[in-house]
Amino acid sequence: MKSSIVYSLLFSGMLMASQNVLGQMAKEMIDPAIEGNISTTEGYVPSMSVTKDGKTAYFSKASLQKPLTGVFSKKEMIHEIYRAENINGEWKNITKLDVCPKHYSAKHPTISGDGTRLFFASNMKGSYGKYDIYVADINADGSLGVSKNLGPKVNTKEDELYPSIYNETLLFFASEGRDGFGGLDLYATQVVKNTLTTSVNLGDHINSSSNEYAIQLSPEKKLGFVVSNRGFNNTISQYTVAYGRSKKQDDYNNIAKRDAELDYEIADTSFEEQQ
């Protein structure tokens, strides 16, 4: 893990943004990996998550469905996660994944760098609040293991959404359940095997009084790309921030090492046990 990048981002406050930089939307400053699209009902919808070999993709799709109870109830918007295979340059064999019980939603899937874990947001029974971040192991045959809630170090009574993995173990996500800067703020936690550190707010260099949805780092350019609705009339756009190395890097790395030793098991709240 490139801790010189990660922990200067999380702890040092050396991540700097100026008004003129934040306002730039030049094509060379845009990272297409997180462009996503805009929905009238959802706001920002992230792009599909693709494995390193480019052969498998995961994405979520919403549809109106009749609720579990109430014969005359209106249809509800339900989000479901799908997997697709790249065959000769075309996405085929699209399969819906049963990561949560019927009539609950699962969305914003992201795959770990090694292709062994799928992180996503769901409001399934057993969540701490509205939407929580969950993880499921991906087996060698492509099937998924039990969905597990990441627990209170990540999830709150409100929404946790838009998980994304950086450099194998650093999980970014958006949360509105903590005392942040307003709306959805971006946080990070380090996930190693079945342990994770306490979530850290990325600070006011990244977060604002508006909603921040996602972040992508570009080590080569020393830039971060942030998706936010801080624009005029809450326009959702991608903004750029620059970051540097902290003079106190060793201190931050020591902090990170102590945090990584925390023994916290991912909460075993699988939907199979809750039905």
Wavefront OBJ file of the C-alpha trace (Angstrom):
o trace
v 0.000 0.000 0.000
v 1.358 3.418 -0.882
v 1.086 4.836 2.620
v 2.885 8.033 1.613
v -0.153 8.823 -0.518
v -2.866 7.349 1.653
v -1.948 8.732 5.045
v -0.991 12.173 3.844
v -4.534 12.204 2.483
v -6.151 10.964 5.681
v -4.178 12.610 8.471
v -1.817 15.355 7.358
v -4.066 18.079 6.024
v -1.602 18.523 3.192
v -4.308 17.912 0.675
v -4.766 21.375 -0.795
v -7.462 22.828 -2.988
v -7.854 26.337 -4.339
v -10.947 27.931 -5.821
v -9.430 28.165 -9.291
v -8.333 24.513 -9.224
v -11.727 23.337 -7.993
v -13.378 25.262 -10.773
v -11.338 23.703 -13.542
v -13.088 20.994 -15.539
v -10.528 20.546 -18.316
v -10.706 17.158 -20.021
v -7.219 16.172 -18.909
v -8.311 16.678 -15.288
v -11.254 14.293 -15.542
v -10.938 10.693 -14.459
v -13.370 8.641 -16.575
v -13.300 5.814 -14.019
v -15.670 7.739 -11.766
v -17.576 9.876 -14.238
v -20.775 7.892 -13.768
v -23.999 9.579 -14.783
v -26.792 11.724 -13.399
v -30.237 10.391 -12.508
v -33.319 12.470 -11.751
v -34.182 10.135 -8.873
v -30.749 9.145 -7.589
v -28.536 12.120 -8.289
v -25.070 10.703 -8.937
v -24.930 7.124 -10.249
v -21.389 5.662 -10.314
v -19.959 3.804 -13.289
v -19.824 0.021 -13.225
v -16.920 -1.607 -11.402
v -14.662 -3.691 -13.656
v -12.072 -6.294 -12.652
v -8.410 -5.642 -13.450
v -8.422 -8.099 -16.328
v -11.443 -6.338 -17.836
v -13.414 -9.572 -18.070
v -16.074 -9.004 -15.407
v -18.135 -5.973 -14.426
v -20.557 -5.242 -11.612
v -23.280 -2.605 -11.697
v -26.641 -1.789 -10.121
v -29.963 -1.116 -11.784
v -33.230 0.204 -10.351
v -36.766 -0.875 -11.177
v -40.257 -0.330 -9.762
v -41.544 -3.370 -7.894
v -44.598 -4.189 -5.811
v -43.852 -4.066 -2.069
v -43.884 -7.153 0.106
v -47.042 -6.066 1.938
v -50.053 -4.010 0.921
v -52.003 -5.199 -2.103
v -52.857 -1.672 -3.174
v -49.516 -0.106 -2.227
v -47.577 1.834 -4.822
v -44.596 0.204 -6.447
v -41.249 0.894 -4.794
v -37.901 1.662 -6.386
v -35.693 -1.379 -5.805
v -31.986 -1.497 -6.689
v -30.360 -4.767 -7.697
v -26.757 -5.712 -8.474
v -25.761 -7.459 -11.687
v -22.628 -9.114 -13.050
v -21.650 -9.061 -16.725
v -18.898 -10.849 -18.663
v -16.806 -9.296 -21.419
v -16.868 -11.687 -24.374
v -15.026 -10.500 -27.486
v -15.496 -6.890 -26.487
v -19.206 -7.145 -25.686
v -20.857 -7.346 -22.275
v -22.875 -10.574 -22.144
v -24.174 -13.182 -19.674
v -25.736 -10.505 -17.486
v -26.756 -12.122 -14.194
v -28.614 -10.681 -11.205
v -26.809 -11.351 -7.920
v -28.770 -12.295 -4.805
v -26.752 -10.252 -2.338
v -29.793 -9.302 -0.255
v -33.326 -10.584 0.285
v -36.115 -9.781 -2.131
v -37.816 -6.397 -1.684
v -34.610 -4.851 -0.273
v -32.127 -2.828 -2.298
v -28.427 -3.245 -3.051
v -26.452 -0.736 -5.108
v -23.080 0.914 -5.802
v -21.031 -2.308 -6.138
v -17.258 -2.051 -6.215
v -14.787 -4.897 -6.527
v -11.520 -5.148 -4.606
v -8.285 -4.938 -6.567
v -7.570 -8.651 -6.205
v -11.084 -9.516 -7.361
v -11.965 -11.486 -4.230
v -14.456 -9.135 -2.543
v -17.515 -7.164 -3.573
v -18.450 -4.112 -1.507
v -21.875 -2.503 -1.900
v -24.561 -0.468 -0.118
v -27.806 -2.086 1.023
v -30.832 -1.349 3.197
v -31.464 -5.022 3.937
v -32.836 -6.146 7.277
v -30.185 -5.931 9.991
v -28.649 -2.684 8.766
v -27.657 -0.127 11.389
v -29.601 2.618 9.660
v -30.886 3.315 6.163
v -28.196 2.104 3.744
v -25.109 0.349 5.167
v -21.898 -0.813 3.511
v -21.684 -4.594 3.120
v -19.090 -6.994 1.726
v -19.350 -10.451 0.156
v -16.507 -12.762 -0.791
v -16.244 -13.693 -4.467
v -15.522 -17.384 -4.911
v -13.268 -18.814 -7.618
v -16.306 -19.854 -9.681
v -17.733 -16.323 -9.514
v -20.419 -17.119 -6.951
v -20.774 -14.895 -3.895
v -20.447 -15.762 -0.247
v -22.601 -14.455 2.588
v -23.158 -10.684 2.667
v -21.630 -9.185 5.813
v -22.237 -5.787 7.385
v -19.039 -3.805 8.007
v -20.305 -2.802 11.433
v -20.395 0.439 13.475
v -16.888 1.583 12.562
v -18.305 2.292 9.114
v -22.090 2.326 9.357
v -24.452 4.665 11.230
v -28.177 5.293 11.648
v -28.168 7.253 8.388
v -26.942 6.483 4.851
v -23.534 5.045 3.959
v -23.151 4.897 0.178
v -20.752 4.841 -2.793
v -18.006 2.483 -1.527
v -14.811 2.360 -3.584
v -11.497 0.583 -3.054
v -8.084 2.196 -3.489
v -4.808 0.254 -3.527
v -6.362 -3.048 -2.400
v -7.264 -2.152 1.221
v -8.359 1.477 1.537
v -12.139 1.776 1.425
v -13.625 5.178 0.611
v -17.338 5.784 1.170
v -19.857 8.587 1.637
v -21.746 9.019 4.917
v -24.341 11.422 6.268
v -24.578 9.875 9.734
v -21.636 11.633 11.378
v -20.829 15.193 12.449
v -19.169 16.214 9.212
v -19.200 19.339 7.084
v -22.734 18.895 5.746
v -24.648 16.490 3.536
v -22.710 13.408 2.467
v -19.048 13.523 3.520
v -16.297 11.246 2.267
v -14.621 8.911 4.750
v -12.021 6.156 4.601
v -11.233 2.995 6.521
v -8.472 0.462 6.017
v -9.758 -3.071 5.460
v -7.289 -5.929 5.896
v -8.687 -9.457 5.887
v -11.477 -9.349 8.515
v -10.263 -6.264 10.361
v -10.862 -2.585 9.725
v -9.871 0.711 11.305
v -12.123 3.452 12.610
v -13.433 5.569 9.743
v -11.689 8.913 9.149
v -13.282 12.018 7.640
v -11.192 13.218 4.672
v -11.436 16.798 5.933
v -12.576 20.142 4.580
v -10.011 20.000 1.757
v -12.263 17.325 0.267
v -15.662 17.744 1.923
v -17.971 20.750 1.812
v -21.407 21.818 3.026
v -22.805 20.056 -0.061
v -22.747 16.337 -0.923
v -19.497 14.551 -1.788
v -20.154 11.204 -3.440
v -16.876 9.649 -4.532
v -13.128 10.157 -4.771
v -10.478 8.644 -7.020
v -6.714 9.136 -6.550
v -4.207 9.513 -9.362
v -0.707 8.984 -7.862
v 1.003 9.770 -11.149
v -0.589 13.229 -11.369
v -0.710 13.734 -7.570
v -4.356 14.615 -8.014
v -7.603 13.515 -6.441
v -10.893 13.566 -8.338
v -13.970 14.317 -6.241
v -17.585 14.013 -7.381
v -19.745 16.623 -5.620
v -22.905 18.678 -6.085
v -21.250 21.841 -4.791
v -21.730 23.496 -8.187
v -24.254 26.157 -9.155
v -27.827 24.971 -8.489
v -26.368 21.823 -6.900
v -24.914 20.708 -10.213
v -23.043 17.411 -9.851
v -19.544 17.644 -11.311
v -16.077 16.209 -10.879
v -13.561 18.485 -9.155
v -9.807 18.182 -8.766
v -7.611 18.556 -5.701
v -3.840 18.314 -5.366
v -1.997 16.610 -2.541
v 1.585 16.443 -1.287
v 3.712 14.592 1.223
v 3.537 15.618 4.871
v 6.712 16.559 6.770
v 5.356 14.465 9.636
v 4.827 11.409 7.464
v 6.563 9.054 9.878
v 4.222 10.097 12.682
v 1.209 9.439 10.514
v 2.537 6.075 9.432
v 2.963 5.147 13.106
v -0.637 6.131 13.747
v -1.707 4.046 10.788
v 0.256 1.059 12.037
v -1.416 1.236 15.445
v -4.840 1.469 13.823
v -4.102 -1.510 11.582
v -3.496 -3.649 14.675
v -7.043 -3.151 15.931
v -8.715 -6.547 16.034
v -12.239 -5.958 14.773
v -14.186 -8.686 13.074
v -16.631 -7.744 10.362
v -20.134 -8.115 11.779
v -21.628 -11.427 10.708
v -25.079 -10.156 9.808
v -25.825 -12.229 6.758
v -29.250 -12.090 5.175
v -29.407 -15.892 5.226
v -29.570 -15.843 9.020
v -32.138 -13.080 9.152
v -34.867 -14.447 6.946
l 1 2 3 4 5 6 7 8 9 10 11 12 13 14 15 16 17 18 19 20 21 22 23 24 25 26 27 28 29 30 31 32 33 34 35 36 37 38 39 40 41 42 43 44 45 46 47 48 49 50 51 52 53 54 55 56 57 58 59 60 61 62 63 64 65 66 67 68 69 70 71 72 73 74 75 76 77 78 79 80 81 82 83 84 85 86 87 88 89 90 91 92 93 94 95 96 97 98 99 100 101 102 103 104 105 106 107 108 109 110 111 112 113 114 115 116 117 118 119 120 121 122 123 124 125 126 127 128 129 130 131 132 133 134 135 136 137 138 139 140 141 142 143 144 145 146 147 148 149 150 151 152 153 154 155 156 157 158 159 160 161 162 163 164 165 166 167 168 169 170 171 172 173 174 175 176 177 178 179 180 181 182 183 184 185 186 187 188 189 190 191 192 193 194 195 196 197 198 199 200 201 202 203 204 205 206 207 208 209 210 211 212 213 214 215 216 217 218 219 220 221 222 223 224 225 226 227 228 229 230 231 232 233 234 235 236 237 238 239 240 241 242 243 244 245 246 247 248 249 250 251 252 253 254 255 256 257 258 259 260 261 262 263 264 265 266 267 268 269 270 271 272 273 274 275
